[in-house]
Amino acid sequence: MSKNIKKVVLAYSGGMDTSVILKWLQVEMGCEVITLTCDLGQGEDLSGVADKSLRTGAIKAYVENVQEEFARDYIFPAYRAGAIYESRYLLGTSLARPLIAKRLVEIAREHGADAIAHGCTGKGNDQVRFELSAMALAPELKTVAPWRIWNLKSRSELIAFAEKHGIPLSTSSKQYSIDNNMLHLSFEGSELEDPGQEPSANSYIMTVPLEQAPDKAEYITVDFEKGDPVAVNGEKLSPAEIIKTLNAIGGKHAVGRIDIVENRFVGMKCRGVYETPGGTILYQAHRDLEGICLDREVMHLRDSLIPRYAAAIYNGFWYAPEREAIQALVDESQKRVTGQVKMKIYKGNVLPVSRTSPYSLFNHDLATFERDEVYNQADASGFIRLNGLRIIGHRQDLIK
């Protein structure tokens, strides 16, 4: 493969792993390397990343702010769909990968590169997400995954390689493998590799521990238009600003932290701790508003597709036809999901307390317990009788 690859675009974080990969692509594969670093709202100082990339040997270094695109074109569509994997994971890492892959492909085509490269290990889901996305967008490009082909098998070997080639190393040691962006932060490794151990106090960054959350509840409002949030507490905000604003509120109240063992696409179970404070508020608010805006059968149909849609994202099929087809149905269902939800945020809980919409399907005259002139309660007898006919027939032999 290396003989046919002369120029590569590398997904680059600036950390030790991707810096070693950059140099390895040069010295072991003889490639020119272009790097891409995406600012996804992870809150890191990226001011020195481009310079480090160039000093390590890249011929060009891109550092791009894609926060608004990430929120608008990836987070919001997934949350319109109510996407949640295995009933708990709100897909924070999964949603970022197709965007990074798209930019890798675009830059590769712009510069006539032969391949893209990533620093994912052979055990994880991200390798699949990057590569399936690249295959969908640019099947002519190859993918280089060094962790699957090189001889560097341990952290000490990576450090030795970095020192040999003059790659500057951070003096700080990391307890966890961390992935973060504006939507979430994930922790893996260390004591978390044992599902029987409680996470340490160091695994709190976006959220405070429950014991440190305020003793007083906070009330907020979130406004939606066609299924997308547009304002928090009456203030119109951009998509990225909405996520960040809700992160600050949720994090302060210990909202959105989960400790799970999930099923990876590659076949193993993995334990992780995820913090998704703003996303959790957004998810709950949106679901609540749908309660008054969506027709029953439309809601049930969409809900039946959530596991398929979420699995498509988790497994790397963002650009696959099934995800796009489900998205089209979802977006049609969301045309009248417009209104406001008032939420009570308290001690890790997100509690909707009121909701209003100009498209509300809630009919007070039908639902009231007071006297009404609309609903004839006697009609329920025939309805129940007709629905019971098949049950009577099915159970006759047992009754006898």
Secondary structure, 3 states (H helix, E strand, C coil): CHHHCCEEEEECCCCHHHHHHHHHHHHCCCCEEEEEEEECCCCCCCCCHHHHHHHHCCCEEEEEECHHHHHHHHHHHHHHCCCCECCCECCHHHHHHHHHHHHHHHHHHHCCCCEEECCCCCCCCHHHHHHHHHHHHCCCCEEECHHHCCCCCCHHHHHHHHHHCCCCCCCCCCCCEEEECCCCEEEECHHHHCCCCCCCHHHCCCCCCHHHCCCCCEEEEEEEECCEEEEECCEECCHHHHHHHHHHHHHHCCCCEEEEEEECCCCCEEEEEEECHHHHHHHHHHHHHHHHHCCHHHHHHHHHHHHHHHHHHHCCCCCCHHHHHHHHHHHHHCCCCCEEEEEEEECCEEEEEEEECCCCCCCHHHHCCCCCCCCCCCHHHHHHHHHHHHHHHHHHHHHC
